[in-house]
Amino acid sequence: MSTREMTSPPTATRLLSKVPEITIWFWIIKILCTTVGESFADFINVALGVGLVETAIIFTVVTAVVLAVQMRLRRYRPAAYWLMVVVLSITGTLYTDLLTDQAGVPLWISASVFSAMLAVVFTIWFIKERTLSIHSIVTKPREAFYWLAVLVTFALGTALGDWTLELTGWGPGISILLPLVLIGIVTALWRFGANPVLAFWIAYILTRPLGANIGDWLGLTAAEGGLGLGTLTTSIIFLLAILATVVYLSISKTDTVERTSGKTAPPAPPGRRRTAMGILAVVAVATIMLLAHTSSLPHTSALADESPAASPAAGCRAGSVAPTQPEAQAAAQANFPASNMAEFRTITSDTLALVKKGDQPAAAARVTDLETAWDDNQSALNAADCAAWNYIDKQIDPVLKAVRSRTPNLATEQTVLNDLLSTLGGASAAHAIHS
C-alpha cells in the first residue's frame, strides 16, 4: 500500500526522500525485521544471560548511534534505513518487555500507554507539519517524528501481540492467523479507497505481532508448539534474508521513490473513504468481540511467565490469584509425574553443588539441562496443573539469569536455587542442600 499524500514543508531545508517506496518488498522486509526484533532480543536477553535491563540499555545506545548516522544522510539508503528499522524493532520489543517482566505492568496497561503515546506523537506531528504521510519525510523534523512513531509502533505492536496471546492462550502457529487476516483486510480496504496514511500505520502496527509470532513459531520447541529452530538460528536466517533483500534493493533501486514518482494514484472518492472507515470500525469491534469471547473460555495463557498464575479450576485465566509457595509445592507433588520432579530436583541439586564449588561454567551448562527438561515437558505439566507450572516457571527464570550471569553473585545464586529446590522437593530436600 502507498501513503503518497505529499505536503511540502514551508520553511525547513528539503532533503531527498528518506524513506522507500511502499511496495511488496517494503512489507516483506518489515516482517523480516520484526521477526528479528523478537528472536534476537530473546537470544541476547535469555540465551546469553545478559539480562533484560542490560540488553535494553545496550540497544538504546545502539539505537542512538544508528539514528545519528541515519539522520546525517540526505536521501534514502536501503542499508542504513533497514538497519534502523531492525534496531528499533529490537529496542521497542525490549521496552515493552521491561514494563511487563521487570516492572510487572499488565499488558493491557502497556498497550493503552503506548497507544496514547502514539496518538500524541501523531497529533504533534500533524499540527506542526500538516501531514502524516511517510512520503513527506523530506526534512529532519519530519524524519525525527517518523522514527519516534516507528519506535512507539514497535512497542505498541509488542504489547498488543502479547496481550492477545495472554487473553486467548493461542499457540505460536495459530496466533499468526489473526494479524495476517487483519493485514489482508486493511490492504483490501486500502485498495478500495481507505485513507492511505491510516491504512499504512494500522498495517505497520499489525506487522509487529505477525513477525513476532512467526519468530516464536520457528524458535520455540516442538513441545511449545514451535518448529524448534531456536532463537539464534531464527535470528541468523532472518538477518541473512534481510541482508539479501537489502542488497537486491540497493542494486535494483525498485523501492526508490524518485524512480516511481510518476505513479501517484488519484485520491479515492469521499464516499469510498467513509465506507472504508465504517468497515474498519466494524472489523475493530469484531476483533474485540472475538478476543473477549476467547478470553472467557478456559485456557492456559501462552505467556505464562508474563501474566499472573491462576488456579486450574479457573483455566489459568489472566488476572486470577497466584498460589502461595506451599500450595504450588503441594500441587506439583500431587499432579506432576514423579519422574519429572525427580529429574528437576537432581539437576537443580547438581547446579547448586557446582555453584558452591565455584565451577561457574559447569553450573551454567547444567542449568541449561534444567531449562531444556522444563521446556520439553511444558505441555504435559501445564495441562496437569497450570497454576503450579506457572509458579515454578517464575522461579526458574531468576535461576537461569543468576547462574548464567557474566558477573555471578554467589549469595543470589544459592538463594534462587534453594527456593526452587524447596518448591520441587519440599523442606527436607532444601535442608539437605543447605547442610
N, C-alpha and C positions, 0 to 999 in steps of 0.2 A: 504494500500500500504506500501511497505517497502523501506527503504533507505539504505540497508545494503551494503555499499561500504567502507570497513574498511581501514584506513591508520594508522599505528602505529606511535605514537609520538616518535621522536628520542631521546629526552633528558628529557622531563618533567616526573615527577613521575606519573606512571599509577595508575588509580583507576579502580574499577569495573564499569561497565556501569552505568551512572547516569540517563538514560532515559529508558522508557518502550519499549517493542517490539511493532511494529506498527501493531496492529490487529484491528478488528472491534470495540473492546472495546475502543481503543485509540480515534477513531473518534467520537464515541458516547459521551464519557466523554468530549472531546474537545468542541463539540457543546453545551453540557450542561453548560460548563464553560463560553462560550461566551455569552450565554443567560443570565446567572447571571451577567456577566460584564455589560450588557446593563440595565437590570431591577434594579439591586441593586444600581448602580451608580445613576440612576434616583430617586430611593427611598430616598437615603441619601441626594442628592442634592435638590430635589424638594419637596417631600412629608414631609421630616423632616425639610426642610427650612435651612439646614446647609449652602448652598451656594456653587457654583461651585469651586471657588478658594480654599475655606476652605476644601472642600471634596477632591480636588486634593492634597492638602498638606498632609492631613491625610493619604491618601493611598500611597503617595510617601514614607512617613515614614514607613508605614506597609510593603510596598514592600522591603525597605531596611532591615527591621528586618527579614522578611521571607526568603529573599535571603541569608542573613548571615547564617541562620540555614541550608538552603538547601546546600550551598557551603561547610559547615563543614562535611556533610555526605560523606561517601566513596563509596556508592553504591546507586542504585535506591531504594527509599522508596515511595510507592504509595501515602501515606498521605501527605508527605512533597512535593513531586513533583506536585501533582494536586492542593494543596493549593497554590503553587507558580503560577501555571497557572491561577487559579481563580483570585488571586490578580493582576497579570499582565493584565488580561482581563479588570478588573475594571479600573486600572490605565491608560492603553493605551486608553481606551474609554474616560476617563476624559481629557487626554492631547489633544485629537482631539477636544473635546467639548470646552476646554479652547480657542483654536485657533479660533474656529468658533463663539462661543457665547460671549466670553469675549473680544477677540482681533478683531473680525469681519473679520477674514481671510476667503476668499472664499474657499469652499470645494475643488475645483479643484487645488488650490494652495497647500492646506494641503496635498492632495493626491500626488501631484508632489514632495513636500518636503520630505514626508515620503518614497516615492519610491526611491528618491535619497539617503536618509539616509540608507535604506535597502541595496541598491546597494553598498554603501561604506562599510557597516558592512560585507557583504558577500565577497567583494574584499579583505579587510584586513584579514579577517578570512582565506580565501583560500591561500593568499600569505604566511601567517605565518604558516598555518597548512596543506596545500595541500589537504584539503578535506572539504566538507560542510555536509557530512553525519552525521546525528544525532547519528548513532550507533558508531561514533568515539569519543563520549563525554566521554573520559576516563582520562582527565586531567583538572585541574582547569582553565587554559587559554581557552580551548575549551568550557568548561561549561559557562564561562563568555561571550564568543562570542554568544553561543547558547541562553542564556537568554536575552541578548541585542537584538538579532534578533527577538525573540518571542515578546518582548515588542513593537518593531517597527512594526511587522506584525499586532499586535492588533490595533495600532494607524492607520496604513495604511488601514486595513480592515474596520475600523470605517469610515474613510474618504471616501473610495470608496463606501461603502454601502449607506452612507448618500447622497453622490453626485448622486448616481444612483436614489435615491428617489426624490431628488431635480430636476433632469433632466426629470424624467418620470411622476411624480405625482402618481405613483402606490400606492395602499393601502397596509396595512401590510400583508394581505393574499396573494395577487398575487406577492408581492415583494419577497416572499420566493422562487418562482419558478426559477428565473434566477440563483442565486448562487447554487441552488440544481442541476439544469441541468448542469451547468459548472463543478461542482464537479463530477457528473456522467461521463461526457466526459473525464475529466482528469484521473479518475480511469480506464476507459476503455483503454485509451492510455497508462497508466502505465502497464496494463496487456498485452497490445500489444507489448510494448517494449520501451516506452519513458524512458528517463533518470529518474531513481527513485528519485534522490535528487531534481531535478527540479520539478517533479510531486508532491513530498511531500510538498515543500514550496508553490507552487501555491494553492494546496488544503488547506494548513494551513491558508493562507490568506483568501481564499473564505469561510472558515467555520465561520469567524468573521461576515460578513454581514448576513450569513444564520442564525446563532444563534441569532443575534440582531433582525432580522426580526421576528423570532419565538417569541422572548420575547415581541416585540411590539404587535404582533398579539394576544398574550394571555393577555397582560396587558392593552391595550387600551380599551376605552369604545366602546359599540356597535355603537354609533354614529360616532366614528372614524374608524370603520371597524374592531375592535378587538372583543375579547370574554369577556372583562370587568373584568378579574380576578384582575387587579391592580398590581402595581409593587411589593408590599410587598408579596402578595400571590404567584405571579410568582417566585419571588426570593426564597421563602421558599420551594416551590415544587421542583425547580431545585437544590437547595442546598441539599435537602434530597435525591434526585436522585443521585447526585454526591457522597454523603456520602455512600449510599448503594452500588454504583458501586466500590468505593474505598475499602470498607470493603470486597466485593467479590474478588477483585483483590489481596488484601493483603493475603487472605486465600488461594485462588486457585493458585496464582502466574502464571496465564496464560499469563501475559504480561511481565514476567521476561526474559530478553534477554538470560541469561545463560541457561535457560531451552530449548530455541528454537535455540540455536546457530548452530545446525547442519542442519538447514533448509534453508540455503542460496541458492537462485535460481541463476542459471548461467546467466551471462550478456546477454542481447539481441544482436543479430547481428547488426553491424553498419548500415546496410540498414534499418532495422526497426526503429532504433533510429532517423535516418534522416527523414523517412516518418512521424513518430510521431511528430517531431518538425515542419514539414510542416503543418500537420493538426492543431497543436496548434496555429500556426500563422494564419491559415485561421479562426479558431474559434475566435481568438482575434479580427481580422478585422471584422468578422460578428457581434460580440458583440458590437463593437464600432459603426458600422453602425445602429444596432438596437436602441442603446441609442440615437444616433443623430437623427434618424427618429422620435422616440417617443418624444424627446425634442422639435422637430419642430411643433408638434401637440398642439393645445390649451389644456391646462390643468392647474390644481391648484397644486402648489408644495406640496408634502406630508410633507415637512419640512418648513412650512411657517415661523416658528419662527427662522429659521436659514438662510433664504435667503431673499433678498430684495423683498419687495412687488411690485406688478405691477398693471397696470390698468386692469379692467375687459375685455376690448376690446382685450388686448394682451393675455388673458387667464392666467394671473398671471405667466408668464414665468420668470424664474430666470434672474436677471440682468436688469430688467426694472426699471424705475424711480419710487420711492415710492411717495405716495401722501403726501401733507402737512397736518397739523392738521385740518385746516378749510375744506379742500377737503374731508378728511376722515370723519369728523363730518357730513358734508352735505350728503355724500354718505350713511352713516349709517342711518341717519334720513330718507332719501328718500327710501332706499331699504330694511332695516331690519324691521321686524314686530314690530309695536308699543308696543305690549305686552312684547316682549323680551327686548326692550330698557328700558321700564318702570321697568322690573324686575332687570336688571343690575344696573340701576340708584338707585333703592331702596336699593339693597344690598350694593353698594358702599357707599351710604349716611349713612347707618346703621354702616358700618365698620368705616367710618371716625368719626362718633359720638362716637363710643366706644373707638377709639384711643384717642380722645380728653378728654374723661372721665378717661383715664388711665387704662381701663379694657382690658389689652392686651390679656388674654386668650379668652375672649368673641369675641374680634376683630378677632383673628386668626380663631376661629370657624366660624364666619360669613363670612370671606373672602373665606373659603373653599366652602361656598354656591355659591359664585361668580364663583369659578373655576369649580364647578360641572355644574352649569347652562350654563356657556360658552361652556364647552366641550360637553354637551348634545345637544346643538344647533349648533355645529360646521358645520356639513354637510350642513344644510339649509342656514346658514348665509354665509358660504364660497361660496355656489352656487349663492346666491343673489348678493354678491359684495365681491370678494376675496381680493381686494385691501384694502377696509375698514376693512374687517375681519383681515387681516394681521397687519394693523396699530394698531388696538385695542388690538390684541393678544400680540403685542410687549409692549403695555402699561400695560397689566395685569400681565405679568411676573415680573417686578420690584415691583408691588403691593404685589404679593404673597410673594416675597422674603423679602420685608421690614416688612410686618406685622407678618410674621412667624419667623423672626429673633430671635435668643436667646438673642441678645443684641439690642433691637429695638431702633431706633433713631426717636424721635417724629417729628422732622422737615422733615426728609426724608419721613416718612410715610404720613404726611399731603401733602407734595409736590406731590408724585406719585398718591395719591388718588384724589387730586384735579385735576391733569392733566387728569386722566382717566375720572373723572366725567364731566369735561369740554367737552371732546370728546363725551361722552354718552348723555349729556343733553344740551350742549350749555352754553353760558356765563351766562345766568340768573340762571341756576341751580348751577353752580360753585359759583356764587356770593352769592346765598342763603346759601351755606355751609360755605363760608368764614365769613359771617356776624353772 
